[in-house]
């Protein structure tokens, strides 16, 4: 099958709306299809990162204002952090956001037992991101990535050469031009992270969906190369990827969730793959029927030409025989004329005697 040149946007249009043209997508080289997916996921990562960064910066400003009002003083020196609350200094300072980011931040810089630290860490369960700020370290817990990490302040001092901080230093850093720098860095990090995660995930999902498509091709009795089926699988995921992007942005900005979205994502992809293969089969059958008609027509024309050729040969043979007969008759007439003419021209013999005298 000849590979056709299709633009990126044309491929998106075919992938979503035109099942009957999936055969063109299947004929593409796998490398071209990977390039298509690369561009699609770059757009996905770009838009998703903008949404996440916007929400992050909004929440960062909100958290900054909250802690500005909740904290009376903050002092960092000799790898030790001391934070004093404006009210109820004996209780930890807690910030919770369960609506959008699903984040919890807990600050307690008193000298506490290990059991209390474990209790604080456990209290972060159920949050997307949980942060525990202690006197000598920070504990970060991410339920989405199923990981918990600790960062001692000694590491921060060593890496960033920060030996002394006051409350005003931090809040000055989280305002003005520095805030823009934080947003830009966060955006770049999130875009790289989302691209790597989602691109690799879609590539692996495409393998599973292509196996389904290959089995469907066997059941449908249509011979398809695995590379062609893999192309179909990736393009069949176009609409689910776009829907996933819309859902991702809405979820980040509003916290709205769809319980069975992943099932819908899978179902749409499977429907697209099966429908595309059946359309290809229908097109193949149609082409075979057209080819059969063309062959029949060619055979009919061939027979008609053979018949005409035979008739021409017979006509030529009759003409040849007629000419031979005519030639024979002419030759016979010539012989007859010659024979007849020869008898009339022969001189008659004279009488060889003299009359007797009386």
Helices and strands as residue ranges (DSSP letters): H 8-17, G 19-21, H 22-26, H 30-70, E 71-77, E 80-85, E 93-97, E 103-107, H 114-122, E 129-133, E 137-142, E 147-152, H 153-160, E 164-166, H 167-173, H 177-219, H 226-236, H 238-254, H 261-344
